[in-house]
Amino acid sequence: MLGKSCTIGIVFGLLILLFSPSHSNADMPVGGLQQRIGNYDISVKTDPLQPRTDTTVKILMAITAINGDDVSGIPVDITIAGDGSILSSLARPIAIPYGHYTYQYKFEKPGVYSLVVDIYDIYFTGRQVSFTFPVEVKSTLFGFWGVSDMMGYILVSLIVIIVSTISAIIIWQKHKTRLRSILHDDKK
């Protein structure tokens, strides 16, 4: 009796696996920027989370239809612009597999760049839908440490402490020299 129920359970489990979908729709990256235009949701996240100059940045994208339809194979063009010019672009639109794509780019200078994702809507309207995301790139200090807002506060505080300490030592040395001179004059 127990063997028969185990066999039925195994067969039932295999049937579920057999008829389950072999791919998944795009899961939105957590902690990224998200926009909805028309019938599409698009989410963008960078890796590292805070892009730095002279470091290859992975730009993770997830595209979904708002009604839950599969958007596999949708043609997409990706452009990075900054300082009024196009810095990087695909040679031609690409088909996004299962709604996910990773684009890599190395930013040369700090600043705010535009990541433009053009979706050629072959499923709903037949038109082009453009999404623009800001990407803020910060500089690195000697190629080792990223200069962030917090780093700026720490650096300013450290400079104030060092200058104050040096000033206090100089003042103390002058005061000490003056006291010695007064004591020396009193002995005469």
N, C-alpha and C positions, 0 to 999 in steps of 0.2 A: 504494500500500500504506500509506504514512504517513498520507495523508489519511483513509483508511478507519478506521484505529485512533484518530485524533484525534476523528473524528465519533462513534465508539462511546464514547470517554471522555467527551465532552461530553454525550451522551445519558444515559449512566450517571450522571453528576454531577447532571444536571437531575432525573432520577428520584429520586435520593436526597433532593434538596432538596424535591421535590414531596411525598414521603411522610414527611418528617421532621415532628415535632410543631411546631405553630406557637406554643406557649408553653412556659414552663419552670416547674417547681415552685420553691418558695421556697428561695433560698439563704440560709443563716444569716448574719447580719451578724457580721463578725469583731470581737472585742473587746467584745462585749456580754454581757448576762446571759442565761442559758439555763435553761429548766426543762422537765421531761417529766412530764406527768400523763396517765394513761390512755393513749390512742392518739395523743397529740399532743406534739410538740416545739414550743416557742415560744421565740423569741430576740428580745431587745429591746436596742436600742442608741440612745444619744442623740447628737445633733449640735447643738452641740458636745459633745465627749466628757465634759467637766465642765460641767454646766448652771450658769448664772449667773442671778441675779435680774435682772428687767427686760430680759431678752433672750428672744426667741422661740426655743424649743427644739423641734427636730424629734425625735420619738420614732419610730424606725424599727422595725417589727415584721415578723417572718417566722414563718409558721405552717406546719408540715409534719406529715403523718401518719407515725408511726414505721415503718409498713409500706411507705411509698413512695407510697401512694395520693394522688391529686390532691385538694387541699382547696379548690379554687376555688369561690368563692361561699358559703363557710361563714359563717353569721351570727355576728357578734362585737359585743360591747358594751365600751366603754372608759370607765373612770372614773379620775379623779385625786382622791385624798383626802389631807387634811393637817389637823392639829390637830383631829381627831375629826369633821370635816365633809367633805362632798363639794364639791370646788372646781370640777370640770368633768366633764361626762358627755355622751355622745351622746344626742340626743333619742330615738333608737330604734336597735336593732341594725342594723349595716350588713353587706353581703356583701363579704368580702375578695377582691379579684381576684388570682388566681394565688398566693395565700398571702402577699402583701406589702401592707403598709399603712403610711402615714406620718401620724402625729397631731402637730399643733402646739399648743403651749401656752406661755404666758408666765407664769413664776412671779414672784409679787410679793415674797415673803420667803424668806430662806435657811432651810434645814431639810431633813429627810428626809420625802419624800412617798411615798405608795403609788400605784403604777400598777396598777390591777386590770383584767385582760383576761378577760372572760367569753366563752367559746366555747359556742355552742348546738350541741351535737354531733348533727347531723342524719344523719351518715354511719354511726356505730357504735352508740351507746347511746341516743340520743334525749334525753340529759340535758344539763344545763349543767355545764361544767368551768371552774373559776375559777383564774386564775394571778395572783399578786401579786408585783410587782417593786418594790424600793426605788429611789427616785430621789433622790440627794443633790444639793441645790442650794446653791451657795455665793454669798456676797454679793460685790458689786463695791465697790471703793474709789473713791468719787467718780464712779462710772459708767465709769471707764476701765480699771482693773486689777482682775483677780480676786484675791481674797485666798485664797491656797492655803496649805497647810502649809509649803511651802518659802518662800513670801513672808513668813510669820510669823517664821521663823528669820532671814531676811535683815533684816527690819524690827527685830527685837530686837537683833541684832548691830550694826546701824547706829546705833541709839539708844545702846547701850553705848559704842561708839566715839566718838560725838559728845559724850556726857556726860563721858567720860574725857578727851577732848581739851580741852574747856572747863575742866574742873577742873584739869588740868595747867597750862593757861595762867594761870588765876587764881592758883594756888599759885606759879608761877614769877614772876608780877608782884609778889606780896606779898614773896617772897624777895628779888627785885631791889630793891624799895623799902626793905626792911630793911637790905640791904647798903649802899645809898646813905646811909641815915640813920646807919649805923655809921661809914662813911667820912667823912661830914660832921662827926660828933661828934669823930672823931680829929683832924681838921684844926683844930679850935678850940683 
